[in-house]
Amino acid sequence: MKAVWTAVIYFGSFLALGLAAKVALGRWTKRHDVDLAGIQAQAGPNRRQRRLFLLGAWRTED
């Protein structure tokens, strides 16, 4: 039973930190009126497509 509580505390702290970071980032982007599409639009129409590695897979940026 001690191992279960240790796992709950260990993994729970990571989940809590991740959730707090997601909420804080969401509030910051809304306050500053920033979104990903707006940032990508700043690069202009001549921006080349890149190959990126995300979550274990290669993808092309659209």
DOLO-325035 format. One record per residue: x, y, z of N, C-alpha, C, O in turn; residue number from 0. Coordinates in Angstrom, 2 decimals. Example, Ala and Ser with C-alpha at 12.3 -4.5 7.8 and 13.67 -1.06 7.14 Angstrom:
! DOLO-325035
node n.px 13.19, n.py -5.69, n.pz 7.80, ca.px 12.30, ca.py -4.50, ca.pz 7.80, c.px 13.20, c.py -3.30, c.pz 7.80, o.px 14.24, o.py -3.32, o.pz 8.46, k 0 .
node n.px 12.85, n.py -2.25, n.pz 7.08, ca.px 13.67, ca.py -1.06, ca.pz 7.14, c.px 12.90, c.py 0.03, c.pz 7.87, o.px 13.41, o.py 1.14, o.pz 8.04, k 1 .
This chain:
! DOLO-325035
node n.px 0.82, n.py -1.19, n.pz 0.00, ca.px 0.00, ca.py 0.00, ca.pz 0.00, c.px 0.87, c.py 1.26, c.pz 0.00, o.px 0.49, o.py 2.30, o.pz -0.55, k 0 .
node n.px 2.02, n.py 1.16, n.pz 0.62, ca.px 2.93, ca.py 2.30, ca.pz 0.65, c.px 3.39, c.py 2.68, c.pz -0.76, o.px 3.56, o.py 3.86, o.pz -1.06, k 1 .
node n.px 3.59, n.py 1.66, n.pz -1.61, ca.px 4.03, ca.py 1.93, ca.pz -2.98, c.px 2.95, c.py 2.65, c.pz -3.77, o.px 3.26, o.py 3.50, o.pz -4.62, k 2 .
node n.px 1.70, n.py 2.34, n.pz -3.51, ca.px 0.60, ca.py 3.00, ca.pz -4.21, c.px 0.56, c.py 4.48, c.pz -3.85, o.px 0.42, o.py 5.33, o.pz -4.73, k 3 .
node n.px 0.69, n.py 4.78, n.pz -2.58, ca.px 0.67, ca.py 6.19, ca.pz -2.16, c.px 1.87, c.py 6.95, c.pz -2.70, o.px 1.76, o.py 8.12, o.pz -3.06, k 4 .
node n.px 3.02, n.py 6.29, n.pz -2.75, ca.px 4.20, ca.py 6.92, ca.pz -3.33, c.px 3.97, c.py 7.23, c.pz -4.80, o.px 4.34, o.py 8.31, o.pz -5.28, k 5 .
node n.px 3.38, n.py 6.29, n.pz -5.53, ca.px 3.10, ca.py 6.51, ca.pz -6.96, c.px 2.08, c.py 7.63, c.pz -7.14, o.px 2.23, o.py 8.45, o.pz -8.04, k 6 .
node n.px 1.06, n.py 7.66, n.pz -6.30, ca.px 0.04, ca.py 8.71, ca.pz -6.41, c.px 0.66, c.py 10.08, c.pz -6.16, o.px 0.37, o.py 11.02, o.pz -6.90, k 7 .
node n.px 1.49, n.py 10.19, n.pz -5.16, ca.px 2.14, ca.py 11.47, ca.pz -4.88, c.px 3.11, c.py 11.84, c.pz -6.00, o.px 3.14, o.py 13.00, o.pz -6.41, k 8 .
node n.px 3.88, n.py 10.89, n.pz -6.48, ca.px 4.88, ca.py 11.16, ca.pz -7.52, c.px 4.22, c.py 11.57, c.pz -8.83, o.px 4.51, o.py 12.64, o.pz -9.37, k 9 .
node n.px 3.31, n.py 10.73, n.pz -9.34, ca.px 2.66, ca.py 11.02, ca.pz -10.62, c.px 1.64, c.py 12.13, c.pz -10.49, o.px 1.45, o.py 12.92, o.pz -11.42, k 10 .
node n.px 0.98, n.py 12.21, n.pz -9.35, ca.px 0.01, ca.py 13.27, ca.pz -9.12, c.px 0.64, c.py 14.65, c.pz -9.15, o.px 0.04, o.py 15.60, o.pz -9.64, k 11 .
node n.px 1.84, n.py 14.76, n.pz -8.62, ca.px 2.51, ca.py 16.06, ca.pz -8.63, c.px 2.85, c.py 16.49, c.pz -10.06, o.px 2.74, o.py 17.67, o.pz -10.40, k 12 .
node n.px 3.27, n.py 15.53, n.pz -10.91, ca.px 3.54, ca.py 15.87, ca.pz -12.30, c.px 2.27, c.py 16.27, c.pz -13.03, o.px 2.27, o.py 17.22, o.pz -13.81, k 13 .
node n.px 1.19, n.py 15.56, n.pz -12.79, ca.px -0.08, ca.py 15.90, ca.pz -13.41, c.px -0.58, c.py 17.27, c.pz -12.95, o.px -1.09, o.py 18.05, o.pz -13.75, k 14 .
node n.px -0.44, n.py 17.55, n.pz -11.66, ca.px -0.88, ca.py 18.84, ca.pz -11.13, c.px -0.04, c.py 19.98, c.pz -11.71, o.px -0.59, o.py 21.02, o.pz -12.06, k 15 .
node n.px 1.26, n.py 19.80, n.pz -11.82, ca.px 2.12, ca.py 20.83, ca.pz -12.40, c.px 1.79, c.py 21.04, c.pz -13.88, o.px 1.76, o.py 22.18, o.pz -14.35, k 16 .
node n.px 1.56, n.py 19.96, n.pz -14.61, ca.px 1.21, ca.py 20.07, ca.pz -16.02, c.px -0.11, c.py 20.80, c.pz -16.22, o.px -0.23, o.py 21.63, o.pz -17.12, k 17 .
node n.px -1.10, n.py 20.48, n.pz -15.41, ca.px -2.39, ca.py 21.14, ca.pz -15.50, c.px -2.29, c.py 22.62, c.pz -15.14, o.px -2.89, o.py 23.47, o.pz -15.80, k 18 .
node n.px -1.52, n.py 22.93, n.pz -14.11, ca.px -1.33, ca.py 24.33, ca.pz -13.72, c.px -0.63, c.py 25.11, c.pz -14.83, o.px -0.99, o.py 26.25, o.pz -15.10, k 19 .
node n.px 0.37, n.py 24.51, n.pz -15.45, ca.px 1.08, ca.py 25.18, ca.pz -16.55, c.px 0.16, c.py 25.40, c.pz -17.74, o.px 0.20, o.py 26.45, o.pz -18.38, k 20 .
node n.px -0.68, n.py 24.42, n.pz -18.05, ca.px -1.61, ca.py 24.55, ca.pz -19.18, c.px -2.61, c.py 25.67, c.pz -18.92, o.px -2.89, o.py 26.47, o.pz -19.82, k 21 .
node n.px -3.15, n.py 25.73, n.pz -17.72, ca.px -4.12, ca.py 26.78, ca.pz -17.38, c.px -3.45, c.py 28.16, c.pz -17.41, o.px -4.01, o.py 29.11, o.pz -17.94, k 22 .
node n.px -2.25, n.py 28.25, n.pz -16.83, ca.px -1.54, ca.py 29.53, ca.pz -16.80, c.px -1.19, c.py 30.00, c.pz -18.21, o.px -1.34, o.py 31.18, o.pz -18.52, k 23 .
node n.px -0.74, n.py 29.10, n.pz -19.06, ca.px -0.41, ca.py 29.48, ca.pz -20.44, c.px -1.66, c.py 29.89, c.pz -21.21, o.px -1.62, o.py 30.83, o.pz -22.00, k 24 .
node n.px -2.76, n.py 29.19, n.pz -20.98, ca.px -4.02, ca.py 29.55, ca.pz -21.63, c.px -4.49, c.py 30.94, c.pz -21.22, o.px -4.93, o.py 31.72, o.pz -22.07, k 25 .
node n.px -4.39, n.py 31.25, n.pz -19.95, ca.px -4.78, ca.py 32.59, ca.pz -19.47, c.px -3.86, c.py 33.67, c.pz -20.03, o.px -4.32, o.py 34.75, o.pz -20.39, k 26 .
node n.px -2.56, n.py 33.39, n.pz -20.09, ca.px -1.60, ca.py 34.37, ca.pz -20.60, c.px -1.86, c.py 34.66, c.pz -22.07, o.px -1.83, o.py 35.82, o.pz -22.48, k 27 .
node n.px -2.12, n.py 33.60, n.pz -22.87, ca.px -2.35, ca.py 33.82, ca.pz -24.29, c.px -3.66, c.py 34.57, c.pz -24.53, o.px -3.73, o.py 35.39, o.pz -25.45, k 28 .
node n.px -4.68, n.py 34.32, n.pz -23.72, ca.px -5.93, ca.py 35.07, ca.pz -23.87, c.px -5.75, c.py 36.53, c.pz -23.46, o.px -6.29, o.py 37.43, o.pz -24.09, k 29 .
node n.px -5.00, n.py 36.76, n.pz -22.40, ca.px -4.78, ca.py 38.13, ca.pz -21.93, c.px -4.01, c.py 38.95, c.pz -22.95, o.px -4.27, o.py 40.15, o.pz -23.11, k 30 .
node n.px -3.05, n.py 38.33, n.pz -23.64, ca.px -2.23, ca.py 39.04, ca.pz -24.62, c.px -2.75, c.py 38.88, c.pz -26.04, o.px -2.12, o.py 39.34, o.pz -26.99, k 31 .
node n.px -3.91, n.py 38.24, n.pz -26.18, ca.px -4.55, ca.py 38.03, ca.pz -27.48, c.px -3.58, c.py 37.41, c.pz -28.48, o.px -3.37, o.py 37.95, o.pz -29.57, k 32 .
node n.px -3.00, n.py 36.29, n.pz -28.10, ca.px -2.03, ca.py 35.59, ca.pz -28.92, c.px -2.56, c.py 34.18, c.pz -29.18, o.px -3.10, o.py 33.53, o.pz -28.28, k 33 .
node n.px -2.41, n.py 33.72, n.pz -30.41, ca.px -2.71, ca.py 32.33, ca.pz -30.73, c.px -1.69, c.py 31.82, c.pz -31.73, o.px -0.95, o.py 32.60, o.pz -32.34, k 34 .
node n.px -1.65, n.py 30.51, n.pz -31.90, ca.px -0.63, ca.py 29.90, ca.pz -32.75, c.px -0.77, c.py 30.34, c.pz -34.20, o.px 0.24, o.py 30.57, o.pz -34.87, k 35 .
node n.px -1.98, n.py 30.45, n.pz -34.69, ca.px -2.18, ca.py 30.87, ca.pz -36.08, c.px -1.65, c.py 32.29, c.pz -36.30, o.px -1.09, o.py 32.58, o.pz -37.36, k 36 .
node n.px -1.83, n.py 33.16, n.pz -35.33, ca.px -1.31, ca.py 34.53, ca.pz -35.45, c.px 0.20, c.py 34.58, c.pz -35.47, o.px 0.80, o.py 35.37, o.pz -36.21, k 37 .
node n.px 0.82, n.py 33.74, n.pz -34.68, ca.px 2.28, ca.py 33.70, ca.pz -34.65, c.px 2.82, c.py 33.15, c.pz -35.97, o.px 3.79, o.py 33.68, o.pz -36.51, k 38 .
node n.px 2.20, n.py 32.10, n.pz -36.50, ca.px 2.64, ca.py 31.54, ca.pz -37.76, c.px 2.38, c.py 32.50, c.pz -38.92, o.px 3.13, o.py 32.49, o.pz -39.90, k 39 .
node n.px 1.34, n.py 33.32, n.pz -38.83, ca.px 1.03, ca.py 34.28, ca.pz -39.90, c.px 2.09, c.py 35.38, c.pz -39.97, o.px 2.27, o.py 35.98, o.pz -41.03, k 40 .
node n.px 2.78, n.py 35.65, n.pz -38.87, ca.px 3.82, ca.py 36.67, ca.pz -38.87, c.px 4.99, c.py 36.28, c.pz -39.76, o.px 5.73, o.py 37.15, o.pz -40.23, k 41 .
node n.px 5.17, n.py 34.99, n.pz -40.02, ca.px 6.28, ca.py 34.54, ca.pz -40.85, c.px 6.05, c.py 34.87, c.pz -42.32, o.px 7.00, o.py 34.92, o.pz -43.10, k 42 .
node n.px 4.81, n.py 35.09, n.pz -42.70, ca.px 4.51, ca.py 35.46, ca.pz -44.07, c.px 4.19, c.py 34.27, c.pz -44.96, o.px 4.37, o.py 33.12, o.pz -44.56, k 43 .
node n.px 3.72, n.py 34.55, n.pz -46.18, ca.px 3.31, ca.py 33.46, ca.pz -47.07, c.px 4.47, c.py 32.72, c.pz -47.71, o.px 4.28, o.py 31.61, o.pz -48.21, k 44 .
node n.px 5.65, n.py 33.27, n.pz -47.72, ca.px 6.81, ca.py 32.64, ca.pz -48.37, c.px 7.59, c.py 31.73, c.pz -47.44, o.px 8.67, o.py 31.25, o.pz -47.79, k 45 .
node n.px 7.07, n.py 31.48, n.pz -46.28, ca.px 7.77, ca.py 30.62, ca.pz -45.32, c.px 7.75, c.py 29.18, c.pz -45.83, o.px 6.70, o.py 28.67, o.pz -46.22, k 46 .
node n.px 8.89, n.py 28.55, n.pz -45.83, ca.px 8.98, ca.py 27.18, ca.pz -46.33, c.px 8.42, c.py 26.21, c.pz -45.29, o.px 8.41, o.py 26.49, o.pz -44.10, k 47 .
node n.px 7.94, n.py 25.06, n.pz -45.79, ca.px 7.46, ca.py 24.02, ca.pz -44.90, c.px 8.66, c.py 23.31, c.pz -44.28, o.px 9.68, o.py 23.09, o.pz -44.93, k 48 .
node n.px 8.51, n.py 22.95, n.pz -43.02, ca.px 9.59, ca.py 22.27, ca.pz -42.32, c.px 9.14, c.py 20.87, c.pz -41.93, o.px 7.96, o.py 20.61, o.pz -41.75, k 49 .
node n.px 10.13, n.py 19.96, n.pz -41.82, ca.px 9.86, ca.py 18.63, ca.pz -41.27, c.px 10.19, c.py 18.69, c.pz -39.80, o.px 11.30, o.py 19.04, o.pz -39.41, k 50 .
node n.px 9.21, n.py 18.33, n.pz -38.97, ca.px 9.37, ca.py 18.39, ca.pz -37.53, c.px 9.16, c.py 17.01, c.pz -36.91, o.px 8.42, o.py 16.18, o.pz -37.44, k 51 .
node n.px 9.82, n.py 16.78, n.pz -35.80, ca.px 9.65, ca.py 15.54, ca.pz -35.05, c.px 8.79, c.py 15.86, c.pz -33.85, o.px 9.19, o.py 16.64, o.pz -32.99, k 52 .
node n.px 7.59, n.py 15.25, n.pz -33.79, ca.px 6.66, ca.py 15.55, ca.pz -32.70, c.px 6.05, c.py 14.26, c.pz -32.19, o.px 5.44, o.py 13.51, o.pz -32.96, k 53 .
node n.px 6.20, n.py 14.01, n.pz -30.91, ca.px 5.62, ca.py 12.84, ca.pz -30.24, c.px 5.98, c.py 11.54, c.pz -30.93, o.px 5.13, o.py 10.67, o.pz -31.12, k 54 .
node n.px 7.22, n.py 11.41, n.pz -31.31, ca.px 7.71, ca.py 10.16, ca.pz -31.87, c.px 7.44, c.py 9.95, c.pz -33.34, o.px 7.63, o.py 8.84, o.pz -33.84, k 55 .
node n.px 7.01, n.py 10.98, n.pz -34.06, ca.px 6.73, ca.py 10.83, ca.pz -35.48, c.px 7.18, c.py 12.07, c.pz -36.22, o.px 7.13, o.py 13.18, o.pz -35.68, k 56 .
node n.px 7.61, n.py 11.87, n.pz -37.46, ca.px 7.99, ca.py 13.00, ca.pz -38.31, c.px 6.74, c.py 13.50, c.pz -39.01, o.px 5.90, o.py 12.70, o.pz -39.44, k 57 .
node n.px 6.61, n.py 14.80, n.pz -39.13, ca.px 5.48, ca.py 15.39, ca.pz -39.84, c.px 5.94, c.py 16.63, c.pz -40.56, o.px 6.96, o.py 17.21, o.pz -40.20, k 58 .
node n.px 5.18, n.py 17.04, n.pz -41.58, ca.px 5.48, ca.py 18.30, ca.pz -42.28, c.px 4.56, c.py 19.37, c.pz -41.73, o.px 3.40, o.py 19.11, o.pz -41.41, k 59 .
node n.px 5.09, n.py 20.54, n.pz -41.63, ca.px 4.32, ca.py 21.66, ca.pz -41.08, c.px 3.45, c.py 22.26, c.pz -42.16, o.px 3.94, o.py 22.60, o.pz -43.23, k 60 .
node n.px 2.17, n.py 22.40, n.pz -41.88, ca.px 1.23, ca.py 22.99, ca.pz -42.85, c.px 0.92, c.py 24.41, c.pz -42.47, o.px 0.15, o.py 25.08, o.pz -43.16, k 61 .
